[in-house]
C-alpha cells in the first residue's frame, strides 16, 4: 500500500474469518484446495460441488479442507480475496479525491467491473454463498459497512471543502451507492442488465450527481 493511503477496512478480520489458520498465506495444501475449488466452480455451481470433490482434485484428504475452512461458503470468501482487494483499491481511488470527479468515479467503477469480469464464476459462487450462509452474509455486510464508512468520510470531506453538494447524510448516501454497485455487479455477473460500458456510464452519472450535484458536468465541459 502506498504511503498515506487509507488503511483497507477490515482486512485482518476478513483474513481471520475466511481461514481457520489466520492471515498466513503460501501454504501449498491451502493453495491446492483453492485452486481445485476454483476449477470446479468453472464447471459446476457451488451447490453441486462437494468437499470430497474439492479435496480429491487437490490431492489432499477431506479433513485437510476443514483444517483450513469451515465450509464451502467460507472457502468462496477466501477465493474472493482478489475482489476484496479490488474494492479496497477502488476506495483508495475515491478517497484520495485526486483529479476530476467524473474521471475518478468512472475509473473506480471500471476497476470493479474488471475484477468481476476476471473471475465471473467466483462472483456467481459468492452470490450463492451469500444467499445460503448467514455467516457469509454477516461477513459481507460487515465488510460493506467498513467500505461505506470510508466513502462517507470522503463525501463529508468533499462537502466541507465546498466541492460536493449538500444532501442526505453522508453515511446513508454511501450505503445506498454501494447497494447500487452490488446490484449492478450481480446483474453483470449473471449476464443481465445493460451492456457493460453503458452500465458503468449510468453508474458514474448516478454517483456523480448524487455526490457533486447536477452542475458538475456542466462545469467540466
Secondary structure, 3 states (H helix, E strand, C coil): CCCCCCCCCCHHHHHHHHCCCCCCCCCHHHHHHHHHHHHHHCCCCCCCCCHHHHHHHHCCCHHHHHHHCCCHHHHHHHHCHHHHHHHHHHHHHHHHCCCCHHHHHHHHHHHHHHHHHCCHHHHHHHHHHHHHCHHHHHHHHHHHHHHHHHHHHHHHHHHHCCCCCCCCCHHHHHHHHHHHHHHHHHHHHCCCCCCHHHHHHHHHHHHHHHHHCCCHHHHHC
